[in-house]
Amino acid sequence: MKPDDIDYGWPNPNFLANRAKFPVEELVKYVGQEVAWSWDGTRILASAPTPDELHRKLMEAGINPQHVVTGYVEHPDVSYL
């Protein structure tokens, strides 16, 4: 069975809880970057300054962009209101 044949049950029911447990000191390394989270929220698989670059990195790594959760890591001390 190839990874693309796996039914990942999107989204993983533990994604938000797992992402919330991700160490802040690790996440700070990605401030100002787009990141691709593993489908279960336990790891950052790739990062890049733009969504297009992130997509390219995922494809080059053989990771299906539809099997990750992407997002932007904002600076914790900046208000975006």
N, C-alpha and C positions, 0 to 999 in steps of 0.2 A: 504494500500500500504506500503510495506517495504521500508526502505531507499535504498536498493540495486536495487529496481525497478524504482527509480526516474531517469529521463533523466537529468543529470546535465549540458548538453551542454558543454562538455569539449573542450578546457579550457574556463572557465568563461571569457567573454570579459572584465570584470573589474578587473581581477586578478592583473595585473601589476600595475594599478593605485592604487588599494587598498593596495597592498603590499608596494608601495612607501610611503604611508601615515602612515604606521605602525611606532609607536613612537620609535625613535632611542634608547632612554633610556630603553625601554623594550627589544629591539632586542639585546642590548649589554649583557643582561643576558644569551644569548644563544651562545656567541662566542665560537668557537671550538666544537660546537655540530651539529649534524644532526637534522633538524627540519621537522615537517610535518605541512604545511600550510593548512588551510581550503581551499576548492575549489574556494572560492571567494577572497582569499588573505587577509581577515580581521583579522584572528586569527592564532596563533600557537597552534596546538592541542596536540602535544607531541614533546619531544626532547630526544636525547640519544647520547652517544659518537660515536656509529657506526650505519651504516645502518641496520645491522641485529638486533641490540637491538631496534632501532626505530620501525622496522617492528613488533617485538615481542610485544612492548608496545601498538602499534596500535591494534593488534589482541586481546590483553588482554582487551583493552578498548572497544572492539566491533566496531572499526572503520575500514571500508574497506580500505586497503592501496591503492587501485586503485581510491579512491575518495578524495585523498589529493595530494598536490604538495610537494615533498621533496626537500631539499637542505641543503647545509652546510653553516653555518654562519661564515664567515671569520672575523678576527680581522681588524677593520677599519684602523689601523695605520701600517699594514704590507703589503708590496708589494709582490705579488706572481708571478712577471715576471721572 
